[in-house]
Amino acid sequence: MSATNRGRERNVADAYMTPEWAVQSLLRECELPGGPWFDPCAGDGAIIRAVRAMRPDLNFLAADIRPECYPALRALCGPGDAVTTDFLEWEPLYVFGRRPRVIITNPPYSLALEFIKASLGYGAVVAMLLRLPFLASQKRAPFFRDNCPDVYVLPKRPSFLPDGKTDATDYAWFVWDTVPKRSGRVQVLEVPR
């Protein structure tokens, strides 16, 4: 997900790899339960690798809509824990045989609300990397009033492109626990050293 591409062609499937520091900033401040964890938009496994650098004990389930991602995900997670599928059209409990405790991903921005709603349906803690302005939407306002996340603001703009350029948008991790709430906390994260 990136606003960098104004004037550029969008990446296929809105695929923008998440920088390791952005994941590790969240993990340093937000206590998330043990596994299994699930990334439904895993791409090449950037989030999985970043999490495992800090929490090697976790096992991961992974999915991505693009078949070319499967070999990398299979290598990271194992053949039974990685699939090629559209998360919005399947049931992970039946595919993996177990329910994830944490769903963490950088979803396609155009489908982010759908990914959030589908993820919350599994009773897991949900962490989504989104543009900070995602909060400011008349269309999403009713959802946020009933399902307010904790918001962990990244202290600098991440680069989602190989050239290292950033866009003009601030980003944050939106985290929902298993109990819907009417208010969430906001915290600015630190960049890991």
N, C-alpha and C positions, 0 to 999 in steps of 0.2 A: 504494500500500500504506500503510495507516494504521490505527492502533489508536484514532484519535480518535473514530471513529464509534460508540463504545459509547453506546447509547441513541439513536443517529441511524440513519437509513436509509443503507446502504452505497451508494457511488457505483457506477454501472453499470460492469460489467467490471472492478471494482476499480481504477478509473482515478483515480490521485492523481498530479498533475504534480510532477515533481522540481524543487526549487529550484535555480537556477543556481549559487549558492554551494556547494551540496553536490557538484556535478559538478566545479567548478573546484578545490575542495579536493583531490579525488582527483588531478586532472591535475597539480597542482603537486608532488605527492609521488611519484607512481607513473609510471614511464616505460613508456609503451605504444607499440607499433610503429605505423608508418604504415598507411594504409588499404588496402582499403576497411574501414570500420567499419559495423557493423550493429546497429540497435535493433529487436528483434522485438516490442516493446510500446511503440511510439513515441508513441502518443497524438497530441497536437498538435505534437510535435517539441521539447519542452522540453530534453531531453538533447542533441539535435542542435544546437540553438541555443547551449546552454552550451558544448559542446565547440568549436564553430566560432568562438566568441568568443576562444578561446585558440589554436586550431589551424585556421585558415581553409583550410589546404592539404588537409585531409582530404575525401575523398568518402564519402558515407554511403549505405547501403542502409537502407530502413525498411519496417516492416510494423506493422499494427495490425488487430485483429479487427473493429473498428468502422468501417463504411463512411464515416461522417461525418468521420473523421480523414483520409481519403485526400486531399482537396483541399489541406490544409495540408502534408501530407507530400510530395505531388507538387511543390508550390511550393518546398519546401526541398531536395529531392533530385533532382527531375527525374522525368518520367513513366516511364522505364524502371527507376528505382531505388526506387520506392515501390509497395507493394501492400497490398490489403486481404485478409487471410487469417489463419487460426489457425496460429501458428508451430509448435504441437505436432503439426500434421497436414500438414506440407508439407516440401519439400526446397528450401532457398534456392539451392543451387548450380544447380539446374535452372531456377529462376525468374530469377535474376540473371545466370547464366552465369559467375560467379566466386565464389570462396570468401572470406568475410570474414576479416580478420586479427584484428579485435577485435569481440567482441560485448559491448555495454554496454546495460544496461536496468534498469528498476525494474519487476520482474515482479509479476503478481498474487500476493499472498502465499500464497494457498491452493494455487497451482500452482508455487511457486518451485522446489522440488526437481526437478520435471519440466522446467522451463525450464533449470535448470542442467545436468541430464544431457543434454538435447537439444543445448544450446550446446556442451558439452565434446566432443560427437561431431564437431564441425567442425574440430577441431584448432586453434582460435583461442584467443587470450587472452580470458577471460571475466570481466567485471566486473558484479556484480549488487548493487544497493542493497537491503539487507534489514534487518530488525530484528536488532539484536545478539543477542537471545535465540534466534535461528534456530539458533545453534550448540548450544544446550542442548536436545537432543531424543533420547530413546532410539531413536525410529524412524529418525532421520537419522544416528545415531552411527556405524554401519558405513560409510556413505558418506563421512563426514568423516574417519574413520580412514584410508581409502584415497585420498581426494581432498582433502587439507587445503589450504584457501586461505590467502592472505595476507589479513589483516583490517585495513582502514583505518577506524578509528572516527571518526565525525563528532563534533566537539567540542561541538556543541550540537544540540538536537533540531530537526529541520526541520519546517516547516509544509507540509502537503500540501493545505491548504484555502485558499480565497480570504479567509476571515476572519482568517488569520494565526495561528490557534490551533495549538498543538502537542499531541501526545499524551503519554502517560506512558511512552513506550518510547524507548530509545536505538537509533540506527541506525549502520550501517557499510557500507562497500563490501567485498564479498567478491570477491577476485581470484584466479583460477586461471590459471596459465600453461599452456603446452602439455605440460609434463612432470608427471605425477602425483607427489605427494610426500607424505611422512608427517608433516611438520610445516611450519607456516607462521609467518610473523611477524605481530605485532600492532603497529600504530602508531596513535597518536591524531593526527588531522589538525589543521591550523590553519584558521581561517576566513579566506578571502581578504579583503584590505582593499580 
